[in-house]
Amino acid sequence: MISETDTPDNAAPEISIIIPAYNEGEGIIRVLQSIQNQPSLTGAEIVVVDDGSTDNTGEVVANFPGVHLVSHCMNKGYGAAISTGVKASTGRYVIWFDADWQYRVEDLVLLAQVIVEKDLDWCVGARGSDSYQERERVFGKFLLGLAVRIVTMRKVQDYNSGLRGYRREVIKRYLHLLPKGFGASTTMTLIMLERGYYGEDIPIIQRKRIGKSSVRIFRDGIQTLMIILRIFLLFKPLRFFGSAGIIFILGGLIYGVPKAIQTRTGFPVMAALTIILGVQAFFFGLLADQISQSRLERFE
């Protein structure tokens, strides 16, 4: 599928594989070995971003010939590592692939085949029910998935899978919108859907990771709630503030009109203030929506 003969010498590769790594010295050995031993991926560019690891991740990667290593001097987060990797890549398509052995190379090959042969803008590996899942993260994923469904008004199979591919010229337009840490996958999923890019999901299986996860329940739980708020404010601010505004206006009218008729002393001050608050929230939503569209269209 992807071989040295597909592109002439010094030409850009068809596929760039972006691997963000933070303290993944144990798992990344098997990941890089499996990719380089896969004949279908011969000729693919491999870019590993060492995101300020404090273990031997950088040294391990440096010993693999043909792998482009980019290092952050400090830990900046998953989204920042992805952004760095995309900027350092040269392939027509970029594929995100985790360094912890959770994703199978055969699924990476399948995704690469699909995105190239169908000439897609994006392709996401959707994890099935038989995939490994950490119990402590189920509730947070449920909340985030609910927010994604409300924003998109559709069921999204896997909004934060770590195995996904994009046309490089498309994803580069939106790197400025990626959060530096947790949430890059979800944000990019919503961008592709909201902006109407052409893509599809493919079924994959996720394994148990090698090494210790950097996820912390309380920290990432709070971060998940912030991402939910950020999703609404970035993609649907009018729905967020407009809905709140309508609720305040209706609440003020429902309380104020009967009260004014009953007491005959004029419209209640509390009801009037509630209605004013609702009107302000609605028009604030209109303004935020214009700002949101400007950000999304900035590099289009």
BELCOR-V196132 format. One record per backbone hydrogen bond with DSSP energy under -0.5 kcal/mol. NH is the residue of the N-H (numbers start at 1). CO is the residue of the C=O. Records with the same first field share a line. If there is no record, write none. Layout:
# BELCOR-V196132
NH = CO ; CO
This chain:
# BELCOR-V196132
2 = 40
3 = 1
6 = 3
7 = 4
11 = 8
16 = 93
17 = 45
18 = 16 ; 95
19 = 17 ; 47
20 = 18
21 = 49
28 = 24
30 = 26
31 = 27
32 = 28
33 = 29
34 = 30
35 = 31
36 = 32
37 = 33
38 = 35
39 = 37
41 = 38
42 = 39
44 = 41
45 = 15
46 = 66
47 = 17 ; 45
48 = 46 ; 68
49 = 19 ; 47
50 = 48 ; 70
51 = 21 ; 49
52 = 50 ; 72
60 = 56
61 = 57
62 = 58
63 = 59 ; 60
64 = 61
65 = 63
67 = 64
68 = 46 ; 66
69 = 67
70 = 48 ; 68
72 = 50
76 = 74
79 = 181
80 = 180
81 = 77
82 = 78
83 = 79
84 = 80
85 = 81
86 = 82
87 = 83
88 = 84
89 = 85 ; 86
92 = 13
93 = 14
94 = 166
95 = 16
96 = 164
97 = 18
99 = 20
104 = 205
108 = 104
109 = 105
110 = 106
111 = 107
112 = 108
113 = 109
114 = 110
115 = 111
116 = 112
117 = 113
118 = 114
120 = 115
121 = 198
122 = 198
123 = 165
124 = 200
125 = 163
126 = 124 ; 202
127 = 125
128 = 204
131 = 128
132 = 206
137 = 134
138 = 135
141 = 137
142 = 138
143 = 139
144 = 140
145 = 141
146 = 142
147 = 143
148 = 144
149 = 145
150 = 146
151 = 147
152 = 148
153 = 149
154 = 149
156 = 154
157 = 155
161 = 158
164 = 96 ; 162
165 = 123
166 = 94
167 = 121
168 = 92
170 = 167
171 = 167
172 = 168
173 = 170
174 = 171
175 = 172
177 = 174
178 = 175
184 = 181
187 = 183
188 = 184
189 = 185
190 = 186
191 = 187
192 = 188
193 = 189
194 = 190
195 = 191
196 = 193
197 = 192
200 = 122
202 = 124
204 = 126
207 = 102
210 = 100
220 = 216
221 = 217
222 = 218
223 = 219
224 = 220
225 = 221
226 = 222
227 = 223
228 = 224
229 = 225
230 = 226
231 = 227
232 = 228
233 = 229
234 = 230
235 = 231
236 = 231 ; 232
240 = 236
241 = 237
242 = 237 ; 238
243 = 239
244 = 240
245 = 241
246 = 242
247 = 243
248 = 244
249 = 245
250 = 246
251 = 247
252 = 248
253 = 249
254 = 250
255 = 251
256 = 252
257 = 253
259 = 255
260 = 256
261 = 257
262 = 258
263 = 259
264 = 260
272 = 268
273 = 269
274 = 270
275 = 271
276 = 272
277 = 273
278 = 274
279 = 275
280 = 276
281 = 277
282 = 278
283 = 279
284 = 280
285 = 281
286 = 282
287 = 283
288 = 284
289 = 285
290 = 286
291 = 287
292 = 288
293 = 289
294 = 290
295 = 291
296 = 292
297 = 293
298 = 295
300 = 297
